[in-house]
Amino acid sequence: MKVNRSFVLREVGGQCVAVPVGRSCKTFRGVIKLNDTARLVWESVLAGDSEEQTVSKMLDQYDVTVEHAHSAYRNTVERMREIGAVSEDV
């Protein structure tokens, strides 16, 4: 899985947002506000980390169960796929 390079992370007013650039501007209008978990997932995907590696990072950073971390990872990745920010072939 890879992050679509047509989306970039930026800090705006103290908030982390994903901003479409290039051709993504034509299909996605607006910005995506990322909470801390979504940012961790985004950065892990960008680094090429697996789900297990990302979940391990989540467990180190947050007081959550393994099941909750996997669920948060999968929900975040699914939402990112829906908007075209990540895919298997980008």
Biopython code that builds the backbone (N, CA, C, O; Angstrom):
import numpy as np
from Bio.PDB.StructureBuilder import StructureBuilder

atoms = [
    (1, "MET", "N", (0.849, -1.162, 0.000)),
    (1, "MET", "CA", (0.000, 0.000, 0.000)),
    (1, "MET", "C", (0.898, 1.230, 0.000)),
    (1, "MET", "O", (1.950, 1.252, 0.640)),
    (2, "LYS", "N", (0.465, 2.244, -0.725)),
    (2, "LYS", "CA", (1.248, 3.471, -0.812)),
    (2, "LYS", "C", (0.342, 4.687, -0.706)),
    (2, "LYS", "O", (-0.833, 4.653, -1.071)),
    (3, "VAL", "N", (0.930, 5.766, -0.190)),
    (3, "VAL", "CA", (0.228, 7.044, -0.144)),
    (3, "VAL", "C", (0.265, 7.636, -1.539)),
    (3, "VAL", "O", (1.303, 7.622, -2.200)),
    (4, "ASN", "N", (-0.858, 8.151, -1.982)),
    (4, "ASN", "CA", (-0.947, 8.852, -3.256)),
    (4, "ASN", "C", (-0.158, 10.145, -3.117)),
    (4, "ASN", "O", (-0.483, 10.988, -2.280)),
    (5, "ARG", "N", (0.865, 10.302, -3.926)),
    (5, "ARG", "CA", (1.734, 11.488, -3.835)),
    (5, "ARG", "C", (1.006, 12.768, -4.241)),
    (5, "ARG", "O", (1.578, 13.856, -4.178)),
    (6, "SER", "N", (-0.246, 12.639, -4.655)),
    (6, "SER", "CA", (-1.057, 13.816, -4.974)),
    (6, "SER", "C", (-1.740, 14.376, -3.729)),
    (6, "SER", "O", (-2.557, 15.292, -3.820)),
    (7, "PHE", "N", (-1.397, 13.816, -2.562)),
    (7, "PHE", "CA", (-1.843, 14.351, -1.282)),
    (7, "PHE", "C", (-0.607, 14.600, -0.434)),
    (7, "PHE", "O", (0.297, 13.765, -0.388)),
    (8, "VAL", "N", (-0.563, 15.735, 0.232)),
    (8, "VAL", "CA", (0.568, 16.055, 1.100)),
    (8, "VAL", "C", (0.048, 16.438, 2.481)),
    (8, "VAL", "O", (-1.050, 16.979, 2.614)),
    (9, "LEU", "N", (0.844, 16.152, 3.503)),
    (9, "LEU", "CA", (0.499, 16.559, 4.863)),
    (9, "LEU", "C", (1.023, 17.953, 5.123)),
    (9, "LEU", "O", (2.130, 18.300, 4.712)),
    (10, "ARG", "N", (0.229, 18.743, 5.802)),
    (10, "ARG", "CA", (0.626, 20.095, 6.184)),
    (10, "ARG", "C", (0.078, 20.394, 7.563)),
    (10, "ARG", "O", (-0.930, 19.828, 7.983)),
    (11, "GLU", "N", (0.759, 21.298, 8.265)),
    (11, "GLU", "CA", (0.268, 21.823, 9.537)),
    (11, "GLU", "C", (-0.403, 23.156, 9.228)),
    (11, "GLU", "O", (0.218, 24.057, 8.665)),
    (12, "VAL", "N", (-1.664, 23.272, 9.596)),
    (12, "VAL", "CA", (-2.409, 24.503, 9.364)),
    (12, "VAL", "C", (-3.114, 24.864, 10.660)),
    (12, "VAL", "O", (-3.985, 24.131, 11.129)),
    (13, "GLY", "N", (-2.738, 25.981, 11.227)),
    (13, "GLY", "CA", (-3.370, 26.428, 12.468)),
    (13, "GLY", "C", (-3.252, 25.414, 13.590)),
    (13, "GLY", "O", (-4.170, 25.272, 14.398)),
    (14, "GLY", "N", (-2.134, 24.712, 13.649)),
    (14, "GLY", "CA", (-1.926, 23.724, 14.690)),
    (14, "GLY", "C", (-2.596, 22.382, 14.427)),
    (14, "GLY", "O", (-2.525, 21.481, 15.262)),
    (15, "GLN", "N", (-3.241, 22.243, 13.283)),
    (15, "GLN", "CA", (-3.904, 20.998, 12.916)),
    (15, "GLN", "C", (-3.169, 20.340, 11.751)),
    (15, "GLN", "O", (-2.659, 21.026, 10.865)),
    (16, "CYS", "N", (-3.119, 19.020, 11.758)),
    (16, "CYS", "CA", (-2.531, 18.273, 10.657)),
    (16, "CYS", "C", (-3.620, 18.023, 9.619)),
    (16, "CYS", "O", (-4.693, 17.511, 9.941)),
    (17, "VAL", "N", (-3.337, 18.387, 8.379)),
    (17, "VAL", "CA", (-4.299, 18.170, 7.299)),
    (17, "VAL", "C", (-3.599, 17.550, 6.098)),
    (17, "VAL", "O", (-2.414, 17.782, 5.860)),
    (18, "ALA", "N", (-4.352, 16.762, 5.351)),
    (18, "ALA", "CA", (-3.889, 16.238, 4.070)),
    (18, "ALA", "C", (-4.521, 17.110, 3.001)),
    (18, "ALA", "O", (-5.734, 17.323, 2.984)),
    (19, "VAL", "N", (-3.685, 17.604, 2.118)),
    (19, "VAL", "CA", (-4.138, 18.538, 1.096)),
    (19, "VAL", "C", (-3.926, 17.913, -0.277)),
    (19, "VAL", "O", (-2.832, 17.431, -0.570)),
    (20, "PRO", "N", (-4.955, 17.913, -1.125)),
    (20, "PRO", "CA", (-4.760, 17.392, -2.470)),
    (20, "PRO", "C", (-3.952, 18.383, -3.313)),
    (20, "PRO", "O", (-4.138, 19.596, -3.218)),
    (21, "VAL", "N", (-3.076, 17.856, -4.118)),
    (21, "VAL", "CA", (-2.297, 18.670, -5.050)),
    (21, "VAL", "C", (-2.340, 17.998, -6.420)),
    (21, "VAL", "O", (-2.689, 16.823, -6.529)),
    (22, "GLY", "N", (-1.990, 18.738, -7.451)),
    (22, "GLY", "CA", (-1.961, 18.150, -8.794)),
    (22, "GLY", "C", (-3.317, 17.636, -9.224)),
    (22, "GLY", "O", (-4.337, 18.298, -9.031)),
    (23, "ARG", "N", (-3.319, 16.445, -9.812)),
    (23, "ARG", "CA", (-4.559, 15.887, -10.367)),
    (23, "ARG", "C", (-5.610, 15.553, -9.315)),
    (23, "ARG", "O", (-6.797, 15.478, -9.634)),
    (24, "SER", "N", (-5.196, 15.352, -8.074)),
    (24, "SER", "CA", (-6.173, 15.064, -7.011)),
    (24, "SER", "C", (-7.091, 16.245, -6.743)),
    (24, "SER", "O", (-8.204, 16.063, -6.250)),
    (25, "CYS", "N", (-6.639, 17.456, -7.061)),
    (25, "CYS", "CA", (-7.487, 18.642, -6.874)),
    (25, "CYS", "C", (-8.742, 18.578, -7.733)),
    (25, "CYS", "O", (-9.765, 19.175, -7.397)),
    (26, "LYS", "N", (-8.657, 17.846, -8.849)),
    (26, "LYS", "CA", (-9.807, 17.754, -9.752)),
    (26, "LYS", "C", (-10.870, 16.785, -9.242)),
    (26, "LYS", "O", (-12.050, 16.924, -9.562)),
    (27, "THR", "N", (-10.446, 15.801, -8.446)),
    (27, "THR", "CA", (-11.390, 14.794, -7.980)),
    (27, "THR", "C", (-11.751, 14.931, -6.508)),
    (27, "THR", "O", (-12.778, 14.415, -6.067)),
    (28, "PHE", "N", (-10.910, 15.627, -5.749)),
    (28, "PHE", "CA", (-11.194, 15.817, -4.330)),
    (28, "PHE", "C", (-11.053, 17.286, -4.003)),
    (28, "PHE", "O", (-9.983, 17.871, -4.171)),
    (29, "ARG", "N", (-12.116, 17.869, -3.544)),
    (29, "ARG", "CA", (-12.104, 19.290, -3.205)),
    (29, "ARG", "C", (-12.129, 19.427, -1.688)),
    (29, "ARG", "O", (-12.988, 18.858, -1.014)),
    (30, "GLY", "N", (-11.179, 20.186, -1.163)),
    (30, "GLY", "CA", (-11.116, 20.404, 0.276)),
    (30, "GLY", "C", (-9.830, 19.872, 0.864)),
    (30, "GLY", "O", (-8.877, 19.564, 0.149)),
    (31, "VAL", "N", (-9.820, 19.770, 2.173)),
    (31, "VAL", "CA", (-8.687, 19.208, 2.904)),
    (31, "VAL", "C", (-9.226, 18.168, 3.880)),
    (31, "VAL", "O", (-10.414, 18.164, 4.201)),
    (32, "ILE", "N", (-8.350, 17.292, 4.345)),
    (32, "ILE", "CA", (-8.737, 16.259, 5.276)),
    (32, "ILE", "C", (-8.025, 16.513, 6.592)),
    (32, "ILE", "O", (-6.795, 16.500, 6.651)),
    (33, "LYS", "N", (-8.790, 16.740, 7.638)),
    (33, "LYS", "CA", (-8.206, 16.937, 8.969)),
    (33, "LYS", "C", (-7.884, 15.569, 9.552)),
    (33, "LYS", "O", (-8.744, 14.692, 9.617)),
    (34, "LEU", "N", (-6.632, 15.396, 9.976)),
    (34, "LEU", "CA", (-6.200, 14.132, 10.545)),
    (34, "LEU", "C", (-6.010, 14.272, 12.050)),
    (34, "LEU", "O", (-5.336, 15.187, 12.521)),
    (35, "ASN", "N", (-6.615, 13.351, 12.798)),
    (35, "ASN", "CA", (-6.334, 13.316, 14.230)),
    (35, "ASN", "C", (-4.982, 12.636, 14.416)),
    (35, "ASN", "O", (-4.353, 12.232, 13.437)),
    (36, "ASP", "N", (-4.535, 12.507, 15.643)),
    (36, "ASP", "CA", (-3.214, 11.931, 15.906)),
    (36, "ASP", "C", (-3.082, 10.504, 15.381)),
    (36, "ASP", "O", (-2.038, 10.129, 14.847)),
    (37, "THR", "N", (-4.130, 9.717, 15.530)),
    (37, "THR", "CA", (-4.091, 8.333, 15.050)),
    (37, "THR", "C", (-3.998, 8.291, 13.538)),
    (37, "THR", "O", (-3.191, 7.543, 12.987)),
    (38, "ALA", "N", (-4.811, 9.081, 12.862)),
    (38, "ALA", "CA", (-4.782, 9.106, 11.400)),
    (38, "ALA", "C", (-3.424, 9.582, 10.893)),
    (38, "ALA", "O", (-2.927, 9.083, 9.884)),
    (39, "ARG", "N", (-2.833, 10.532, 11.579)),
    (39, "ARG", "CA", (-1.507, 10.997, 11.177)),
    (39, "ARG", "C", (-0.473, 9.883, 11.332)),
    (39, "ARG", "O", (0.367, 9.684, 10.454)),
    (40, "LEU", "N", (-0.537, 9.162, 12.447)),
    (40, "LEU", "CA", (0.386, 8.051, 12.652)),
    (40, "LEU", "C", (0.222, 7.008, 11.550)),
    (40, "LEU", "O", (1.214, 6.515, 11.014)),
    (41, "VAL", "N", (-1.008, 6.672, 11.211)),
    (41, "VAL", "CA", (-1.264, 5.697, 10.146)),
    (41, "VAL", "C", (-0.735, 6.231, 8.820)),
    (41, "VAL", "O", (-0.055, 5.506, 8.094)),
    (42, "TRP", "N", (-1.036, 7.480, 8.492)),
    (42, "TRP", "CA", (-0.568, 8.086, 7.244)),
    (42, "TRP", "C", (0.956, 7.999, 7.146)),
    (42, "TRP", "O", (1.499, 7.553, 6.136)),
    (43, "GLU", "N", (1.627, 8.427, 8.196)),
    (43, "GLU", "CA", (3.092, 8.439, 8.176)),
    (43, "GLU", "C", (3.664, 7.026, 8.113)),
    (43, "GLU", "O", (4.711, 6.809, 7.504)),
    (44, "SER", "N", (2.986, 6.067, 8.736)),
    (44, "SER", "CA", (3.436, 4.681, 8.674)),
    (44, "SER", "C", (3.277, 4.108, 7.267)),
    (44, "SER", "O", (4.169, 3.424, 6.765)),
    (45, "VAL", "N", (2.151, 4.387, 6.645)),
    (45, "VAL", "CA", (1.943, 3.939, 5.269)),
    (45, "VAL", "C", (2.989, 4.579, 4.357)),
    (45, "VAL", "O", (3.565, 3.913, 3.497)),
    (46, "LEU", "N", (3.224, 5.855, 4.548)),
    (46, "LEU", "CA", (4.224, 6.564, 3.756)),
    (46, "LEU", "C", (5.609, 5.930, 3.921)),
    (46, "LEU", "O", (6.387, 5.870, 2.969)),
    (47, "ALA", "N", (5.909, 5.462, 5.129)),
    (47, "ALA", "CA", (7.208, 4.835, 5.413)),
    (47, "ALA", "C", (7.273, 3.384, 4.915)),
    (47, "ALA", "O", (8.335, 2.763, 4.927)),
    (48, "GLY", "N", (6.125, 2.856, 4.478)),
    (48, "GLY", "CA", (6.097, 1.482, 3.996)),
    (48, "GLY", "C", (5.888, 0.448, 5.088)),
    (48, "GLY", "O", (6.142, -0.738, 4.877)),
    (49, "ASP", "N", (5.430, 0.884, 6.246)),
    (49, "ASP", "CA", (5.187, -0.028, 7.366)),
    (49, "ASP", "C", (3.983, -0.915, 7.093)),
    (49, "ASP", "O", (3.038, -0.511, 6.415)),
    (50, "SER", "N", (4.028, -2.118, 7.625)),
    (50, "SER", "CA", (2.903, -3.041, 7.548)),
    (50, "SER", "C", (1.860, -2.671, 8.602)),
    (50, "SER", "O", (2.096, -1.817, 9.456)),
    (51, "GLU", "N", (0.706, -3.328, 8.523)),
    (51, "GLU", "CA", (-0.316, -3.115, 9.550)),
    (51, "GLU", "C", (0.238, -3.472, 10.920)),
    (51, "GLU", "O", (0.015, -2.744, 11.888)),
    (52, "GLU", "N", (0.955, -4.580, 11.011)),
    (52, "GLU", "CA", (1.511, -5.002, 12.304)),
    (52, "GLU", "C", (2.488, -3.972, 12.859)),
    (52, "GLU", "O", (2.468, -3.686, 14.056)),
    (53, "GLN", "N", (3.337, -3.414, 12.011)),
    (53, "GLN", "CA", (4.289, -2.403, 12.461)),
    (53, "GLN", "C", (3.560, -1.153, 12.945)),
    (53, "GLN", "O", (3.930, -0.554, 13.955)),
    (54, "THR", "N", (2.528, -0.774, 12.213)),
    (54, "THR", "CA", (1.767, 0.414, 12.587)),
    (54, "THR", "C", (1.022, 0.187, 13.893)),
    (54, "THR", "O", (1.006, 1.060, 14.762)),
    (55, "VAL", "N", (0.406, -0.975, 14.035)),
    (55, "VAL", "CA", (-0.299, -1.301, 15.272)),
    (55, "VAL", "C", (0.672, -1.287, 16.448)),
    (55, "VAL", "O", (0.324, -0.817, 17.532)),
    (56, "SER", "N", (1.865, -1.789, 16.249)),
    (56, "SER", "CA", (2.878, -1.763, 17.303)),
    (56, "SER", "C", (3.194, -0.326, 17.726)),
    (56, "SER", "O", (3.337, -0.040, 18.915)),
    (57, "LYS", "N", (3.300, 0.558, 16.761)),
    (57, "LYS", "CA", (3.531, 1.978, 17.069)),
    (57, "LYS", "C", (2.355, 2.558, 17.854)),
    (57, "LYS", "O", (2.542, 3.332, 18.792)),
    (58, "MET", "N", (1.142, 2.171, 17.455)),
    (58, "MET", "CA", (-0.043, 2.668, 18.146)),
    (58, "MET", "C", (-0.065, 2.191, 19.591)),
    (58, "MET", "O", (-0.411, 2.947, 20.499)),
    (59, "LEU", "N", (0.306, 0.938, 19.796)),
    (59, "LEU", "CA", (0.313, 0.387, 21.150)),
    (59, "LEU", "C", (1.366, 1.058, 22.022)),
    (59, "LEU", "O", (1.173, 1.222, 23.226)),
    (60, "ASP", "N", (2.485, 1.446, 21.402)),
    (60, "ASP", "CA", (3.528, 2.160, 22.143)),
    (60, "ASP", "C", (3.083, 3.563, 22.533)),
    (60, "ASP", "O", (3.464, 4.077, 23.584)),
    (61, "GLN", "N", (2.271, 4.175, 21.675)),
    (61, "GLN", "CA", (1.899, 5.576, 21.869)),
    (61, "GLN", "C", (0.592, 5.763, 22.639)),
    (61, "GLN", "O", (0.430, 6.752, 23.354)),
    (62, "TYR", "N", (-0.333, 4.825, 22.499)),
    (62, "TYR", "CA", (-1.659, 4.979, 23.096)),
    (62, "TYR", "C", (-1.981, 3.820, 24.039)),
    (62, "TYR", "O", (-1.451, 2.719, 23.890)),
    (63, "ASP", "N", (-2.840, 4.079, 24.993)),
    (63, "ASP", "CA", (-3.300, 3.050, 25.915)),
    (63, "ASP", "C", (-4.564, 2.419, 25.342)),
    (63, "ASP", "O", (-5.678, 2.730, 25.762)),
    (64, "VAL", "N", (-4.362, 1.513, 24.359)),
    (64, "VAL", "CA", (-5.481, 0.839, 23.702)),
    (64, "VAL", "C", (-5.175, -0.648, 23.602)),
    (64, "VAL", "O", (-4.032, -1.072, 23.771)),
    (65, "THR", "N", (-6.207, -1.431, 23.325)),
    (65, "THR", "CA", (-6.014, -2.865, 23.134)),
    (65, "THR", "C", (-5.518, -3.126, 21.716)),
    (65, "THR", "O", (-5.633, -2.272, 20.836)),
    (66, "VAL", "N", (-4.973, -4.302, 21.514)),
    (66, "VAL", "CA", (-4.525, -4.708, 20.183)),
    (66, "VAL", "C", (-5.701, -4.670, 19.205)),
    (66, "VAL", "O", (-5.561, -4.212, 18.071)),
    (67, "GLU", "N", (-6.853, -5.156, 19.653)),
    (67, "GLU", "CA", (-8.039, -5.186, 18.792)),
    (67, "GLU", "C", (-8.459, -3.778, 18.387)),
    (67, "GLU", "O", (-8.801, -3.531, 17.230)),
    (68, "HIS", "N", (-8.430, -2.862, 19.342)),
    (68, "HIS", "CA", (-8.807, -1.479, 19.047)),
    (68, "HIS", "C", (-7.814, -0.853, 18.061)),
    (68, "HIS", "O", (-8.220, -0.139, 17.144)),
    (69, "ALA", "N", (-6.540, -1.113, 18.242)),
    (69, "ALA", "CA", (-5.524, -0.557, 17.350)),
    (69, "ALA", "C", (-5.703, -1.084, 15.929)),
    (69, "ALA", "O", (-5.617, -0.321, 14.967)),
    (70, "HIS", "N", (-5.951, -2.384, 15.795)),
    (70, "HIS", "CA", (-6.192, -2.950, 14.457)),
    (70, "HIS", "C", (-7.435, -2.334, 13.825)),
    (70, "HIS", "O", (-7.433, -2.001, 12.640)),
    (71, "SER", "N", (-8.483, -2.186, 14.607)),
    (71, "SER", "CA", (-9.716, -1.593, 14.100)),
    (71, "SER", "C", (-9.490, -0.152, 13.658)),
    (71, "SER", "O", (-9.949, 0.247, 12.589)),
    (72, "ALA", "N", (-8.793, 0.621, 14.464)),
    (72, "ALA", "CA", (-8.504, 2.018, 14.110)),
    (72, "ALA", "C", (-7.661, 2.088, 12.840)),
    (72, "ALA", "O", (-7.901, 2.934, 11.979)),
    (73, "TYR", "N", (-6.683, 1.206, 12.724)),
    (73, "TYR", "CA", (-5.839, 1.164, 11.527)),
    (73, "TYR", "C", (-6.696, 0.876, 10.285)),
    (73, "TYR", "O", (-6.633, 1.601, 9.292)),
    (74, "ARG", "N", (-7.486, -0.180, 10.359)),
    (74, "ARG", "CA", (-8.289, -0.592, 9.197)),
    (74, "ARG", "C", (-9.319, 0.459, 8.820)),
    (74, "ARG", "O", (-9.527, 0.724, 7.636)),
    (75, "ASN", "N", (-9.964, 1.059, 9.807)),
    (75, "ASN", "CA", (-10.946, 2.115, 9.514)),
    (75, "ASN", "C", (-10.279, 3.321, 8.870)),
    (75, "ASN", "O", (-10.820, 3.907, 7.932)),
    (76, "THR", "N", (-9.106, 3.691, 9.369)),
    (76, "THR", "CA", (-8.394, 4.844, 8.811)),
    (76, "THR", "C", (-7.951, 4.559, 7.391)),
    (76, "THR", "O", (-8.124, 5.402, 6.510)),
    (77, "VAL", "N", (-7.383, 3.386, 7.153)),
    (77, "VAL", "CA", (-6.933, 3.026, 5.805)),
    (77, "VAL", "C", (-8.117, 2.958, 4.842)),
    (77, "VAL", "O", (-8.014, 3.408, 3.701)),
    (78, "GLU", "N", (-9.226, 2.406, 5.290)),
    (78, "GLU", "CA", (-10.406, 2.323, 4.422)),
    (78, "GLU", "C", (-10.890, 3.714, 4.031)),
    (78, "GLU", "O", (-11.216, 3.952, 2.868)),
    (79, "ARG", "N", (-10.937, 4.616, 4.975)),
    (79, "ARG", "CA", (-11.367, 5.989, 4.673)),
    (79, "ARG", "C", (-10.377, 6.655, 3.716)),
    (79, "ARG", "O", (-10.781, 7.380, 2.808)),
    (80, "MET", "N", (-9.090, 6.410, 3.919)),
    (80, "MET", "CA", (-8.072, 6.975, 3.035)),
    (80, "MET", "C", (-8.210, 6.416, 1.616)),
    (80, "MET", "O", (-7.998, 7.135, 0.640)),
    (81, "ARG", "N", (-8.565, 5.137, 1.505)),
    (81, "ARG", "CA", (-8.803, 4.537, 0.183)),
    (81, "ARG", "C", (-10.007, 5.188, -0.498)),
    (81, "ARG", "O", (-9.971, 5.488, -1.691)),
    (82, "GLU", "N", (-11.075, 5.401, 0.277)),
    (82, "GLU", "CA", (-12.309, 5.984, -0.268)),
    (82, "GLU", "C", (-12.051, 7.336, -0.916)),
    (82, "GLU", "O", (-12.664, 7.655, -1.935)),
    (83, "ILE", "N", (-11.160, 8.132, -0.350)),
    (83, "ILE", "CA", (-10.902, 9.461, -0.898)),
    (83, "ILE", "C", (-9.742, 9.463, -1.893)),
    (83, "ILE", "O", (-9.424, 10.495, -2.486)),
    (84, "GLY", "N", (-9.112, 8.299, -2.072)),
    (84, "GLY", "CA", (-8.039, 8.188, -3.039)),
    (84, "GLY", "C", (-6.677, 8.584, -2.519)),
    (84, "GLY", "O", (-5.748, 8.778, -3.303)),
    (85, "ALA", "N", (-6.539, 8.710, -1.200)),
    (85, "ALA", "CA", (-5.261, 9.120, -0.626)),
    (85, "ALA", "C", (-4.268, 7.970, -0.525)),
    (85, "ALA", "O", (-3.060, 8.205, -0.489)),
    (86, "VAL", "N", (-4.749, 6.740, -0.479)),
    (86, "VAL", "CA", (-3.863, 5.569, -0.503)),
    (86, "VAL", "C", (-4.449, 4.533, -1.443)),
    (86, "VAL", "O", (-5.655, 4.498, -1.685)),
    (87, "SER", "N", (-3.582, 3.700, -1.962)),
    (87, "SER", "CA", (-4.018, 2.566, -2.774)),
    (87, "SER", "C", (-2.899, 1.560, -2.847)),
    (87, "SER", "O", (-1.790, 1.803, -2.371)),
    (88, "GLU", "N", (-3.195, 0.448, -3.435)),
    (88, "GLU", "CA", (-2.207, -0.611, -3.586)),
    (88, "GLU", "C", (-1.253, -0.309, -4.741)),
    (88, "GLU", "O", (-0.148, -0.851, -4.781)),
    (89, "ASP", "N", (-1.655, 0.537, -5.671)),
    (89, "ASP", "CA", (-0.867, 0.726, -6.886)),
    (89, "ASP", "C", (-0.479, 2.164, -7.193)),
    (89, "ASP", "O", (-0.168, 2.478, -8.342)),
    (90, "VAL", "N", (-0.488, 3.046, -6.197)),
    (90, "VAL", "CA", (-0.133, 4.441, -6.451)),
    (90, "VAL", "C", (1.367, 4.548, -6.584)),
    (90, "VAL", "O", (1.892, 5.640, -6.802)),
]
sb = StructureBuilder()
sb.init_structure("model")
sb.init_model(0)
sb.init_chain("A")
sb.init_seg("    ")
for serial, (resi, resn, name, xyz) in enumerate(atoms, 1):
    if name == "N":
        sb.init_residue(resn, " ", resi, " ")
    sb.init_atom(name, np.array(xyz, "f"), 0.0, 1.0, " ", f" {name:<3s}", serial, name[0])
structure = sb.get_structure()
